[in-house]
Amino acid sequence: MSRLILALDVMDRETALDIAEKTSKYLHSIKVGWPLIMNSGMEIVKELSSLVPVICDFKVADIPNTTKLIVKTARKFGARGIIVHAFVGSDSLKAAVEEAKDMDVYVVTEMSHPGALEFLQAHTDQMVKLAKEAGAHGIIAPATRPERLKKIRKIAGNLLILSPGVGAQGGSAKKAIEAGADYIIVGRTIYNSDNPEKKAKEIMNEIEEAVF
Amino acid sequence: MSRLILALDVMDRETALDIAEKTSKYLHSIKVGWPLIMNSGMEIVKELSSLVPVICDFKVADIPNTTKLIVKTARKFGARGIIVHAFVGSDSLKAAVEEAKDMDVYVVTEMSHPGALEFLQAHTDQMVKLAKEAGAHGIIAPATRPERLKKIRKIAGNLLILSPGVGAQGGSAKKAIEAGADYIIVGRTIYNSDNPEKKAKEIMNEIEEAVF
């Protein structure tokens, strides 16, 4: 099974479905965010799910009750996974896992933009522990800093690690896998490519070579 | 002008429009969140905006580029304001304010659920300062802890303070206004009332009495 997740950060339904159709056989899943949902509605989650599992990258950061409503609705539209923040605390995290039922919850424990150093990064280790305690399926940790990834891998236990930042942002799939990532998230490098199908296949193979 | 904001946390379009029509003349604005958007699409923002200004409570907590896309799309659908997190750092906050243009950005600096004490609360003062520096329009700070609200008011300068937590969550509109809140956010007490119109009018008057 592929370890490549496509970050489908396009704005409209037609482009999203076109790229998904071309690349799905090389993908573990597709990650969609709010901009696509806002422009095309939650129905896009159902449509994409008929091709490949969908992870809703909603970076939920709300009180437990609202978190539950968001998770429940994502499930209703057929999402396979959902991404939530840990910095809002363990009660919100537990609410997400509880409401997710057979859907996978992935927790943001570190982000790649400069602003993440201001508040988030000091709490990464603690947030990884919270994710484990809450019964999350995995965490999100960027491929752009492999040395941090190694450290996170050590405390993450059985949690899966999904690593964005490969390609346009400068991270290497090989280095991320070697540092302990389980899945690699790639966006622009694939969906902005002249040949998304070929590019997805290439990256899938690159990841496979790093794994074995 | 009313200082009452209705948190319209209902799940479907028809109920949302019905309550908005009944209460709009007593409101400063209506706050909508992701669950309603997921169930009814962003068009609901346009529809509600024809009755009363809409604040999108999206608690955006993403990298600067995705933050921009979310803010831009909210603006496209006619939102008057948007709520973002400060925890993701100053670059994401600045991206929101920049992309908001004539729309108002409100920053979450404190939340009312128990989990908010784990990571968020220790950084409240610094996040209020970030909101000022970024040029935000206001901040969100709960009415459930008036003593904290007073402290936040002192460092918030010209930032508007929007206070949720009044009514079902136990906060008092009068106490929140006295502690320095500019606008009061009320949800269930109004939309679950047998007579939302009467209830909205009552709370609007209660706030007015506290102000003068």
Interface residues (C-beta under 8 A of the other chain):
Chain A: D9 M11 G33 W34 P35 I37 M38 N39 G41 M42 F58 K59 V60 A61 D62 I63 P64 T66 L69 I70 T73 A74 F77 H85 A86 F87 V88 G89 S90 D91 S92 L93 M111 S112 H113 P114 G115 A116 L117 E118 F119 L120 H123 Q126 M127
Chain B: D9 M11 G33 W34 P35 I37 M38 N39 G41 M42 F58 K59 V60 A61 D62 I63 P64 T66 L69 I70 T73 A74 F77 H85 A86 F87 V88 G89 S90 D91 S92 L93 M111 S112 H113 P114 G115 A116 L117 E118 F119 L120 H123 Q126 M127
